[in-house]
């Protein structure tokens, strides 16, 4: 009776905490050591528990993206742990076998909680190619808006260099910047980043917070390799990922996946492990990204007074407000927006190339598909991807 009462009180407290969640968008990266729970096999009870926590968060309004390792470990288990060389083709083969198995597990487990799961395989080039970047961003935004859980993995079967780096850590950092996540949670089998090796130094302590602009050299030196031997990363890849994500405006928490209800408690505002503070706001990071695609030639979009007023009030640019398109540019480029007075008042990332935009000048959003035969978005430039001169 006492134990039941304690469980009830704990759940009641947890539910109350969930109602005051601190984040809107969270990226969760689960490493191989977490998925296997330190063993050689995919640990189903562990995955069931993580599924329960993520589903609980999603049912309470948090948009979650899951970056999951474990495909190679799952493939090795399916083949009954064959003795393979450590060369890349062997890992690619194991990944190709294990990835469908891992996804089938996720789909079945989340289905029990009424959550639809999607799979997205990415490589680093999908973030450096602007068209691929836009496609990935739009797809993820669409999935999250429908309360679908994207499960993302490095496309290991073709990523011959990334697979060597445990690049799902770095992948999770890029994804965090892509969707403007508030928090990136890197689950591991450690309590955080220690100031020295805890296996050899009994006095080793967890570094609680890193908020300096540059990560101190001592922190890099303290980051060690993977103790389990199952993953391809280690703490060093997590520190690298944290350094990338924090410059995109995302907070990072390296935490132990074995802590009970770790994800629910983090979502409720509790702190665990090592926290990396962002060096930039999301807006500042977005501006930097936009300016990397800036067209220095005469490419511009001239708009009417109504469009100027709408944009200055926080709205997006629609084709109906466009009067003229000048110069050549591709989808994903950043171009100038010119008002009726001839002055530039904003720049933004376009969803349509100049040749397509010429065809839809002055049209309503619902007329785009009928004219072009397809549509990328109702907005020519979404306000979230503008820099407005105010």
Buried (B, 14 or more C-beta within 10 A) or exposed (E): EEEEEEEEEEEEEBEEBBEEBBBEBBBBBBBBBBBBBBBEEBBEEBBEBBBBBBBBBBEBEBBBBBBBBBBBBBBBBBEEEEEEEEEBEBBBBBBBBBBBBBBEBBBEBBEEBEBEBBBBBBBBEBBEBBEBBBBBBBEBBEBBEEBBBBBBBBBBBEBEEBBEBBBBBBBBBBBBBBBBBBBBBBBBBBBBBBBBEBEEEEEBEBBEEBEEEEBEEEBEEBBBEBBBEBBBBBBBBBBBBBBBBBBBBBBBBBBBBBBEBBBBBBBBEBEBBBBBEBBBEBEBBBBEBBEEBBBEEEBBBBBBEEBBEBBBEEBBBBBBBBBEBBBEBBBBBBBBBBBEEEEEBBBBBBBBBBEBBEEBBEBEBEBBEEEBEEBBBBBBBBBBBBBEEE
